[in-house]
Amino acid sequence: MKDINPDETTRAEAFRLWMNAPMPMVTLFKTLDISNLVRFSKRKGLKFNMLMCWCIGKAASGIKEFYMLPVGDKLIKYDSIAVNTIVANREGEVSSCDIPFSEDLRQFNSNYLHLTDQVAQSCTNHDITDSMVIGTSALVQYDIDGAVGMYSGIFNNPFMIWGRYRRHLWKRTLTVSFQFHHTQMDGAHAAKFLDRLQKEIDVLSLKNIR
């Protein structure tokens, strides 16, 4: 990670327009067809949330805007991406767990299982500070139509929220919300990411396991 000059990036104008805005966050909603992900999860005995996080990381990894993030009053460029998940810990509360993204689904799954178990038992957050982290929150016990994250003024990271998926005969759908800082990306970049996420879900197969 390194501090970069915004004027030397494609985000120069956005940096000037949105860095000092009182509410620079934008939220998009999309309903995904997750039928393939649900089938793959059940057939291979892999956690649904892990697969969802991997697809998010895979979709984001090919979009250059995800490697830049406004931090404080600076624009920071990262070399890698991580995906955050919220973990129910042994004290009945929740903790935060950052998982480094790997193109290799097997490696990502191994990291996911190890780190989430470590966080659940220790009740201590696992933070990765040298990667651009995509936050997620899965409210799978609840049937919700969407959610808008808050803007703390401290964390500018992109963030995804979803609830329980819905059944339509043989089809499964999931409505997600995606919040992002307008300095980091425009609506077109966010929409492209959500389209790529759908494609990654559609093509998920054993070829992703090396």
N, C-alpha and C positions, 0 to 999 in steps of 0.2 A: 504494500500500500504506500502511496505517496501523495503529497500535496501537489496539485497541478494548477496551472494558470487557466482559469475558465475561458479567457480570450483565445486560448490555443485549442479549444475544443468546440464541438458542435453545440454545446450547451451555453455558449457565451451570452446570448440574448436572454435565454430562460433564467440564467443566473442573475442578470440585472433586474429582470422583471419580478422574480418570485422569491428570492432569498430573504427579503425583508417584508414579504406579504404577511398580514396577520393570520391568514389561513391558506397556506400553499398546497394543501393536500387535495387530491382528486380521487374519487372512487367510481369505479366501473363495476357493473354487475353482469354476470353471464351464467346461463344455464348450460352445463356440460352434460354430454352423453357419456356416462361412466360405465356402460354395460360391459365393455371389454375389461376394464380395470377390476370390476367386481368379480367377473368370471376368473380372471387370472389370479386374483387374490385367493379365491376359494380352491382352485385347482392345485395351486402350488403351495398353499399353506403360508402365504406371506401376508403381513399386516396391511390392511387397506390404507391406513394413515401413512405408513412407510412408503407405499407405492405412490400415493398422492404427492408426498413430499419429493420423491425422486423425480416424478414427472414435472413438477414445478421447477426443480433445479435444472432439469434437462432443457425445458422450454426457455428458461431465462439465460442459460449458458451461451446461447447463440445470438444474444442481443446485446450489443456493446454498451447500451445505456445502463444495463444492470451492473456494470463494473465501475460506475461512477456514483458517488453519493455526497450530497451536501452534509458536512459535519461542522457544527458551529458556524463560522463565517467563511469556511473554506470548501473547496471542491476536492474530494479525495478519490483517487483512482486505485482500484484493487486488482489483484491478479487472479483472484479466486472468489467463488461463491459458496455460501453455506445456507442451509435451510433450518429455521428454528421451529421447534414444536413445543407445546405446553404439556407437561407431564404431571400426572397425579402422583404425589409423593406419599411415603408411608405414614406421614402425620395427618393425612387427610386434606392437605392443602395442595397448591400447584407450584411447580418450579419450571424454569425455562431451560431448554436444551438446544444448543446450536450443533448442527450436524454438518460436517464438511461434505460438499457435493462431490460425487465421483461418477464418471460416466459408466463405470462398472456397477451394475445393480447389485451384484453379490457383495461387493465391498461396501457400498452404501448401506445395504441391509445389515451387514455385520456391525458397522459403525453405529447405525441407528439403535440396534438392540443393545449393544454394549453401553452406549452413552445414556440412553433413556433409563436403563436399569440402574446405572451409577447415580444418576440424578434422583431417581425415585427413592433409592436407599439412603443417599446422603442428605437429601433435602437441600442441596446446594446447586445453584444454577451452573450450567456449563456454557461459558461464553467464549466465542471465537472473535477476537478483536482485529485480526488481520485479513478477514474476508468480508465481502459485502453480504450481509445476512438478510434473507427474505423471511419475514415473520409469518407464522400461521397460527390459527386458533380453530380447532375443530370442536364444535358444539354438537356432537353426534347424537346426544340423547334427545335433542330438540328439533322440532319441525319448524324451521324459520325461513322466511322469504329473503332475508339479507341482513346485513349489518354494516354500519359505517364505523370505522375505527376512530379513536380520538387523536388529536394532535397535541402532543405534550410540549413541543418546542425543543425537546432534547433528542428524541429518536426520530430520524427522518426516513428510516428504512421502509421499503415497500412491505405491505402486509396483506395477507389473505385470510378470510374467515368463511367458514361453511358450517352447515348443520347436518341434519340427517338426510341421507339421500332418499329419493322417492321411487316407488315401483310403478311401472306402467306395463302390465303384462310381462313381456320378456325384456323390456327396456328399463334401464336405471338412469335417473338424472340427478344432478347435484347443482344447486345454485351457489355460486361463489361471489364474494365481493373482493375486489382488488383495489387497495388504497396505495397511492404513490405520491411522492413529492414532485411538484411540477418542474422544479429545477432539474431533477434527475431525468425525467422523460416527459414526452407529450402524450396526449390521448391516443394518438396513432401508434406509438410504441407500445403502450399498455394493451391496446386492442390486438396488436400483432402478437404480443406475448400470450394473451388468452387464446387466440387462434392456434398458436403453436402448442399450447398446453393440451387443447383438444386433440391435436394430431398425435402428440406423444402418447396420450391415453389410447388412441385408436390403434397405434402400431405396437403397443407394449406386448412383448413376447419373450420367448426364451433366448432370442438373439441378444437381449440386453444383459444376460447373465453369462459372463466370460468363464 
